[in-house]
Amino acid sequence: MNSLPEIEAAIMQLSEGEIRDLSNWLQEYLNDSWDKQIEADAKSGRLDRLIQRAKSDIDANRVKPLDEILNNP
């Protein structure tokens, strides 16, 4: 099973519970991949400019509490 159509066909043969398990596994896999990418970007310095900008915004009081943003559409 090497192609996407083959994988899709195999998934269609799974029970609802197996599909939920697969979905959970896939989400964990994607989360782990994201974490590894962020870690690599941080180590390489790719996030340094964004971190410095955030620190500057905090120092200049150009930020709002998250609660204020989420509760004020």
N, C-alpha and C positions, 0 to 999 in steps of 0.2 A: 504494500500500500504506500505509494509514493506521490500520488497526485491529489490535488485538492478535491476533484470530483470523487475519487475513491474514498477519501476520508469522509466527505459529506455523506456518501452512500452508507458507509459503515455507521456513522452517527445516527442515521435514520433507523437503523436496526436496533438501537439501544432502547432499553426501557426508560421510562420517565425518570426513575431514580438514578439510573446510570448517566443520563444526560445531565442531571443536576450535579452529580459528582464530577463529571467532566467539566462542567461550567465552573464549579468551585476550583478545580485544579487549574484550569486555564487562567482564572483571575489571579490565583496565587502566583502562577508562572509569570504573568504580565507584571504583577506588583514587584516580584523579585527582579525582573529585567529592568524595570524603572529605577528601583533602588540602586542597582549596579551601575546604571548609566549616570545617575546623579552623583554617585560616589566617584566614578571615573572623571566626570566633569569637574567636580570639586578638587580632586587631586591634581588635575591638569591645569587648574587656574582659570578654566573657562567661566566660572561663576564669580570670579573676583570682582569684576566690574559691577555686576548686579548687587553683590554684597556691599560694596563701597557705596553705591547709590542708595541702597536701603539705609545704611548707617547715616549717610548725609541727610536723608529725608527725616530720619528720627531725630537727629541733632537739631535740625531746623524746624522741628515740630510740624512737619508736613504730613503727618499720619493721623489716622483716626482709629479708635478702638474697633476691633472686629465686630463686636456686638452692635456698635452704632451703625456700621455698614450693613450688617445682615438684617437688622430690625428696622431699617429706614429705606424702603424701596424707592 
